[in-house]
Amino acid sequence: MNLFSVISTSVINNYKLIKQKTMGDYKYEVCVIVHHSNT
């Protein structure tokens, strides 16, 4: 396994993690906004 494939694999994995976290934060924000607009 050469260095380039190791780097690209870690970048892809990090990108997936960041995307999941961002989507989670976004869904949380939407839930909070909806909850506040209901009260």
C-alpha positions as CSV (number, residue, x, y, z in Angstrom):
1,M,0.0,0.0,0.0
2,N,1.6,3.2,-1.1
3,L,1.5,6.6,0.7
4,F,-0.9,8.2,-1.8
5,S,-3.6,5.5,-1.3
6,V,-3.2,5.7,2.5
7,I,-3.7,9.5,2.4
8,S,-6.7,9.4,0.0
9,T,-8.4,6.7,2.1
10,S,-8.0,8.7,5.3
11,V,-9.2,11.8,3.6
12,I,-12.3,10.0,2.4
13,N,-13.0,8.5,5.8
14,N,-12.5,12.0,7.5
15,Y,-14.9,13.5,4.9
16,K,-17.5,10.9,5.7
17,L,-17.2,11.6,9.4
18,I,-17.4,15.4,8.9
19,K,-20.4,15.0,6.6
20,Q,-22.2,12.8,9.2
21,K,-21.4,15.3,12.0
22,T,-22.5,18.3,9.9
23,M,-25.8,16.6,9.0
24,G,-26.4,15.7,12.6
25,D,-25.8,19.3,13.7
26,Y,-28.1,20.5,11.0
27,K,-30.9,18.2,11.9
28,Y,-30.5,19.2,15.6
29,E,-30.7,22.9,14.6
30,V,-33.9,22.3,12.6
31,C,-35.5,20.4,15.5
32,V,-34.7,23.2,17.9
33,I,-36.1,25.9,15.5
34,V,-39.3,23.8,14.9
35,H,-39.7,23.3,18.6
36,H,-39.3,27.0,19.4
37,S,-41.8,28.0,16.7
38,N,-44.4,25.6,18.1
39,T,-44.3,27.0,21.6
